[in-house]
Amino acid sequence: MFKKIGDFFREVRVEATKVSWPGREEIIGSTVVVISVVIILSVFTGVTDLFISQLLEFLLIRK
């Protein structure tokens, strides 16, 4: 059992060396994109929520 675990971690190390790791610029670019999308979706969700709540309040009070 311990031999299998050791073999597994050796294979993981070998496979990790084959991975093409992103450079600093690519990581920074991806981070900027993710943060931008989160901000845009947050604003969109907030505005949509505000609009729907105002619409429902208007419809419910009017009746």
Rosetta silent file (secondary structure, phi, psi, omega in degrees, C-alpha in Angstrom):
SEQUENCE: MFKKIGDFFREVRVEATKVSWPGREEIIGSTVVVISVVIILSVFTGVTDLFISQLLEFLLIRK
SCORE:     score description
SCORE:     0.000 S_00000001
   1 L     0.000  -44.399  179.988    0.000    0.000    0.000 S_00000001
   2 H   -66.849  -31.789  177.245    2.804    2.458    0.888 S_00000001
   3 H   -64.665  -40.688  179.294    4.569    1.562   -2.372 S_00000001
   4 H   -64.201  -39.678  178.900    1.434    2.535   -4.324 S_00000001
   5 H   -65.315  -43.647  177.565    1.240    5.855   -2.489 S_00000001
   6 H   -61.994  -43.175  177.584    4.928    6.527   -3.208 S_00000001
   7 H   -61.583  -41.458 -179.940    4.441    5.619   -6.875 S_00000001
   8 H   -59.528  -47.979 -178.381    1.457    7.940   -7.077 S_00000001
   9 H   -68.088  -32.584  174.803    3.411   10.931   -5.742 S_00000001
  10 H   -64.422  -42.913  178.548    6.349   10.176   -8.063 S_00000001
  11 H   -65.540  -37.167  177.163    3.964   10.151  -11.031 S_00000001
  12 H   -62.240  -43.237  179.855    2.401   13.404   -9.840 S_00000001
  13 H   -63.595  -41.643  179.144    5.847   15.035   -9.728 S_00000001
  14 H   -63.966  -44.298 -179.663    6.670   13.780  -13.245 S_00000001
  15 H   -67.383  -34.598  179.636    3.360   15.058  -14.625 S_00000001
  16 H   -65.081  -30.150  177.965    3.776   18.425  -12.871 S_00000001
  17 H   -72.486  -20.935 -179.789    7.042   18.976  -14.743 S_00000001
  18 H   -83.779  -12.832 -175.939    5.169   18.531  -18.046 S_00000001
  19 L   -72.276  139.595  175.038    2.664   21.294  -17.231 S_00000001
  20 L   -90.673   98.701 -176.122    3.020   24.582  -19.057 S_00000001
  21 L   -77.812  138.841 -179.720    2.794   27.043  -16.154 S_00000001
  22 L   -70.261  151.143  177.690    1.551   30.567  -16.979 S_00000001
  23 L   -82.717  175.097 -177.642    3.935   33.486  -16.691 S_00000001
  24 H   -59.527  -43.872 -178.632    3.524   36.497  -14.441 S_00000001
  25 H   -63.550  -40.497  179.851    1.980   38.659  -17.181 S_00000001
  26 H   -66.537  -39.449  178.273   -0.594   35.999  -18.058 S_00000001
  27 H   -64.938  -44.376  179.219   -1.578   35.569  -14.403 S_00000001
  28 H   -62.443  -44.469  178.753   -1.952   39.336  -13.950 S_00000001
  29 H   -61.312  -44.221  179.381   -4.033   39.586  -17.137 S_00000001
  30 H   -64.425  -39.655  179.210   -6.300   36.718  -16.089 S_00000001
  31 H   -63.722  -42.208  178.413   -6.744   38.231  -12.625 S_00000001
  32 H   -62.555  -42.429  179.243   -7.736   41.596  -14.107 S_00000001
  33 H   -62.844  -45.671 -178.820  -10.282   39.875  -16.365 S_00000001
  34 H   -62.552  -46.714 -179.276  -11.782   37.892  -13.469 S_00000001
  35 H   -64.190  -40.156  178.498  -12.041   40.938  -11.185 S_00000001
  36 H   -62.328  -45.456 -179.895  -13.558   43.013  -14.009 S_00000001
  37 H   -64.373  -40.494  178.319  -16.186   40.381  -14.787 S_00000001
  38 H   -61.669  -44.017  179.720  -17.063   40.029  -11.088 S_00000001
  39 H   -64.338  -46.362 -179.523  -17.532   43.796  -10.772 S_00000001
  40 H   -60.983  -46.173 -179.754  -19.638   44.013  -13.954 S_00000001
  41 H   -67.318  -33.867  177.558  -21.856   41.090  -12.917 S_00000001
  42 H   -65.380  -45.276  178.634  -22.228   42.499   -9.387 S_00000001
  43 H   -63.925  -44.527  179.046  -23.350   45.873  -10.709 S_00000001
  44 H   -59.817  -45.747  179.737  -25.722   44.203  -13.192 S_00000001
  45 H   -63.752  -41.882  179.199  -27.207   41.996  -10.464 S_00000001
  46 H   -63.852  -44.337  179.778  -27.605   44.954   -8.097 S_00000001
  47 H   -66.182  -42.732  178.674  -29.300   47.137  -10.714 S_00000001
  48 H   -62.748  -43.188  178.436  -31.579   44.286  -11.801 S_00000001
  49 H   -62.032  -44.239  178.476  -32.512   43.549   -8.182 S_00000001
  50 H   -61.507  -44.869  179.846  -33.249   47.220   -7.529 S_00000001
  51 H   -62.049  -46.892 -178.490  -35.396   47.465  -10.674 S_00000001
  52 H   -65.823  -41.318  179.985  -37.384   44.318   -9.889 S_00000001
  53 H   -66.367  -38.828  176.910  -37.930   45.298   -6.246 S_00000001
  54 H   -66.482  -40.265  178.320  -39.118   48.775   -7.263 S_00000001
  55 H   -63.505  -45.836  179.335  -41.424   47.279   -9.900 S_00000001
  56 H   -65.357  -39.947  177.864  -42.915   44.814   -7.423 S_00000001
  57 H   -62.254  -42.544  179.023  -43.322   47.514   -4.796 S_00000001
  58 H   -63.258  -44.151 -178.112  -45.106   49.723   -7.342 S_00000001
  59 H   -69.076  -37.366 -177.048  -47.402   46.875   -8.451 S_00000001
  60 H   -76.969  -36.282  179.010  -48.234   45.732   -4.912 S_00000001
  61 H   -73.051  -33.121 -177.009  -48.907   49.192   -3.494 S_00000001
  62 H   -66.642  -31.132 -176.426  -51.020   50.160   -6.491 S_00000001
  63 L   -74.563    0.000    0.000  -53.483   47.318   -5.927 S_00000001
